[in-house]
Amino acid sequence: MNADFSQGCAFQRGEFVPIGQASIPMTDWGFLRSDATYDVVTVWDGAFFRLDAHLDRFFASCARFRLDAGRSRDEVAAILAECVRRSGLRRSYVEMIVTRGQPPWGSRDPRQAANQFYAFAVPFVWIANEEQRRRGLHVVVSEVQRIPPASVDPSAKNYHWNDLTMGLLGALDAGADTVLLRDARDNVVEGPGFNVFAVSGRTLVTPREGVLQGVTRRTVIEIARAAGCEVQERELPIAELLRADEAFITSSGGGVMPVTQVNGKPIGEGAAGRVTRELGESYWDWHKLPQYSTPIAY
């Protein structure tokens, strides 16, 4: 009987399996200690978007955390493509992961662990639902502070999400859609899986420090500058976000998504602004550009 990959396909321990059968050993430090790195690239209309940028960041993250994927860049790309091909998904969320693995029993030396590579493709993931994207997200800036960069480098993708998770739980309890965390100086930094931008006129401000510099963030900065907007990468105080004309978040899981309320107060006119809409439209248009598109041979 042929395996059913229609809900997604995973690569583990050298073989491809249906996503529902994917697993990692319980004693892997990736599970026990969140000791892992990963990256996510999307497939839109049958092609990877900016695969090279995601692979660059993935291997940089591996180097930062002293993890070894055990495969070349081309080999990782081929495994990702095969996961998508087997699933048949034309719009997909595709993740590559390296875990620390497990050192010999009794050892607490991470250098002795055998690192493990995993990958999977599942249907495209939206971090905001259709209604939230239409009306704009309602966001709370949490009292929870983001883990400082001196402790965990946010520029390397990681699963140290307890601060984000606790902030998100508080925001959801308060009736908001999602959360932004702050730093010790009351600047907003990032949310669970997304970057934030504030817009005043045609000037965009987005945090530079204490954040993962997302590929979607990078794409929007390039689009904005090409359209004649000024982009400032610097600290973004909470007070400045609250008085912005527009605000939006960026993520591979949805592109450019408007923020229309922060801490119960409307941003600008309380609706998606013109700059946000223009950038969002251009973001999806860029998916069609051949220099950013890697078609999959289904």
C-alpha positions in Angstrom: 0.0 0.0 0.0 1.4 3.4 -1.0 2.0 5.9 1.8 -0.4 8.9 1.9 1.6 12.1 1.8 -1.4 14.4 1.1 -1.3 16.0 4.5 2.5 16.5 4.4 5.8 14.7 4.2 8.7 14.5 6.6 12.3 13.4 6.3 13.7 11.6 9.3 16.6 9.2 9.9 17.3 9.0 6.2 13.7 8.3 4.9 10.6 10.1 3.9 7.4 9.4 5.9 3.9 10.8 6.0 3.8 13.8 8.4 1.6 11.9 10.8 4.3 9.3 11.3 7.2 11.7 11.9 8.9 11.6 15.3 12.1 12.3 17.1 13.6 10.3 19.9 12.5 11.4 23.4 16.1 11.6 24.6 17.2 14.0 21.8 18.3 17.3 23.4 16.3 19.1 20.8 13.2 17.8 22.7 14.6 17.8 26.2 16.4 21.2 26.1 15.1 23.0 23.0 18.7 22.6 21.8 18.1 22.9 18.1 18.0 25.4 15.2 15.6 25.6 12.2 14.4 27.6 9.3 11.2 27.8 7.4 10.8 28.5 3.7 7.5 28.7 1.9 6.2 27.3 -1.3 3.8 29.5 -3.2 2.2 28.4 -6.5 4.6 25.5 -6.8 7.9 27.4 -6.2 10.1 28.2 -3.2 10.3 31.9 -2.3 13.8 33.1 -1.6 15.1 29.6 -0.9 18.7 30.9 -1.1 18.2 33.4 1.7 16.6 30.8 4.0 19.4 28.3 3.4 22.0 31.1 4.1 20.3 31.8 7.4 19.9 28.1 8.3 23.5 27.3 7.9 24.5 30.5 9.7 22.3 29.5 12.6 23.9 26.0 12.6 27.3 27.6 12.8 26.2 30.0 15.6 24.9 27.1 17.8 27.7 24.7 16.8 25.3 22.3 15.1 26.1 20.3 12.0 23.4 19.4 9.5 25.6 16.7 8.1 24.5 17.6 4.6 25.6 20.1 2.0 23.4 23.1 1.0 22.4 21.3 -2.2 21.5 18.2 -0.4 19.3 20.1 2.1 17.6 21.9 -0.8 17.0 18.5 -2.6 15.4 17.0 0.6 13.1 20.0 1.0 12.0 19.8 -2.6 11.4 16.1 -2.3 9.2 16.6 0.8 7.1 19.1 -1.2 7.1 16.9 -4.3 5.8 13.8 -2.5 3.1 15.9 -0.7 2.0 17.4 -3.9 1.3 20.7 -2.1 1.4 23.8 -4.3 1.4 26.1 -1.3 3.4 24.8 1.6 5.3 25.6 4.8 8.6 23.8 4.7 10.9 23.4 7.7 14.5 22.3 8.1 15.8 21.4 11.6 19.0 20.3 13.2 18.8 19.0 16.8 21.7 18.5 19.1 20.8 14.8 19.3 22.0 12.7 22.2 25.5 12.4 23.7 26.6 9.1 25.2 24.6 8.1 28.3 26.0 9.9 31.4 27.7 12.6 29.3 26.6 16.2 29.7 29.0 17.4 27.0 27.1 18.7 23.9 30.2 18.3 21.8 29.7 14.5 22.1 26.2 14.5 20.8 25.4 13.2 17.3 23.5 16.0 15.6 20.3 15.1 13.7 18.7 16.6 10.6 15.0 16.6 10.0 12.7 18.3 7.5 9.0 18.5 6.6 6.5 20.0 4.3 2.9 20.7 5.4 0.1 23.0 4.0 0.9 26.7 4.1 0.5 28.2 7.5 -1.1 31.6 8.1 -0.3 33.1 11.5 -3.3 35.3 11.2 -6.7 34.1 10.0 -8.7 35.7 7.2 -10.8 38.0 9.5 -7.7 39.2 11.4 -5.9 40.0 8.1 -8.9 41.9 6.8 -9.6 44.1 9.9 -6.0 44.2 11.2 -4.5 42.5 14.2 -5.2 43.6 17.7 -1.9 43.4 19.6 -0.8 43.7 23.2 2.7 44.8 24.2 3.5 42.4 27.0 5.2 43.2 30.3 7.2 40.0 29.5 10.7 41.0 28.3 12.3 39.2 25.4 15.3 37.0 26.3 18.2 39.4 25.9 20.5 38.9 23.0 23.5 38.4 25.3 21.8 35.2 26.6 20.3 33.8 23.4 21.2 35.2 20.0 17.9 36.0 18.3 19.5 36.4 14.9 19.9 32.6 14.9 16.5 30.8 14.8 15.8 28.9 17.9 13.1 27.3 20.0 13.7 29.3 23.2 10.1 30.5 23.1 8.9 30.5 26.7 9.0 34.3 26.9 7.0 34.5 23.7 4.6 31.8 24.8 3.9 33.4 28.2 3.4 36.8 26.6 1.1 35.3 24.0 -1.0 33.6 26.7 -1.4 36.9 28.5 -2.4 38.7 25.3 -5.0 36.0 24.4 -6.4 36.1 27.9 -6.8 39.9 27.4 -8.8 39.4 24.2 -6.0 40.4 21.8 -4.9 38.4 18.7 -1.2 38.3 19.4 1.6 39.8 21.3 4.8 41.9 21.0 7.5 41.7 23.6 9.6 44.5 24.9 13.3 44.9 25.9 14.6 46.3 29.2 14.3 49.8 27.8 10.6 49.7 26.8 11.3 49.2 23.1 9.2 46.7 21.2 11.3 44.0 19.7 9.3 41.1 18.1 6.4 38.7 18.5 6.1 34.9 18.2 7.3 34.3 14.7 7.1 37.9 13.3 8.8 41.3 13.0 7.0 44.6 13.5 7.1 47.9 11.5 5.7 51.3 12.4 4.9 53.8 9.6 4.8 57.6 9.8 4.1 59.2 6.5 6.3 57.1 4.1 9.0 56.4 6.8 9.2 52.9 8.2 10.8 52.0 11.5 11.6 48.5 12.5 13.7 47.1 15.4 17.3 46.2 14.6 18.5 44.7 17.9 17.0 41.8 19.9 15.2 40.3 16.9 15.4 37.7 14.2 16.0 39.6 11.0 13.4 37.7 9.1 13.5 37.0 5.3 10.1 38.6 5.0 11.3 41.6 6.9 14.3 41.9 4.6 12.0 41.6 1.5 9.7 44.3 2.8 12.6 46.6 3.5 13.9 46.1 -0.1 10.4 46.7 -1.5 9.9 49.8 0.6 13.2 51.3 -0.4 12.6 50.5 -4.1 9.3 52.4 -3.8 11.0 55.5 -2.4 10.2 55.0 1.3 12.7 55.7 4.0 13.4 52.7 6.2 15.1 53.1 9.6 16.4 50.1 11.5 16.7 51.2 15.1 15.1 51.1 18.5 11.3 51.4 18.4 9.9 52.8 21.7 6.4 51.6 22.6 5.2 55.2 22.7 6.4 55.7 19.1 4.5 52.6 17.9 1.3 53.9 19.6 1.4 57.3 17.7 2.3 55.8 14.3 0.1 56.4 11.3 0.2 52.6 10.5 1.7 49.5 11.8 2.2 46.0 10.4 3.9 42.7 11.1 5.9 40.6 8.7 6.2 36.8 8.6 6.7 34.0 6.0 3.3 32.8 7.4 1.3 35.6 5.8 3.6 38.3 4.4 2.5 41.8 5.4 -0.3 41.9 7.9 -1.8 45.1 9.3 -1.9 46.0 13.0 -4.8 48.3 13.8 -4.9 48.2 17.5 -2.1 48.2 20.2 -2.9 47.9 23.9 -6.6 48.7 23.2 -5.8 51.9 21.3 -6.3 52.3 17.5 -3.2 52.8 15.3 -3.9 55.7 12.9 -7.4 55.4 11.7 -7.8 51.9 13.1 -7.7 50.3 9.6 -5.1 49.0 7.3 -3.2 52.0 5.9 -2.2 52.8 2.4 1.5 52.0 2.8 0.7 48.7 4.4 -1.6 47.7 1.6 0.9 48.7 -1.1 3.7 46.8 0.5 1.5 43.7 1.0 0.5 43.7 -2.6 4.1 44.1 -3.8 5.2 41.3 -1.5 3.0 38.8 -3.2 4.0 40.2 -6.6 7.6 39.5 -5.8 6.8 35.8 -5.5 6.5 35.8 -9.3 10.0 37.3 -9.9 12.3 34.6 -11.3 15.3 35.7 -9.2 13.4 34.8 -6.0 11.5 31.8 -7.3 12.8 28.2 -7.3 10.2 25.9 -9.1 9.6 22.4 -7.8 9.5 19.5 -10.2 6.4 17.7 -9.1 
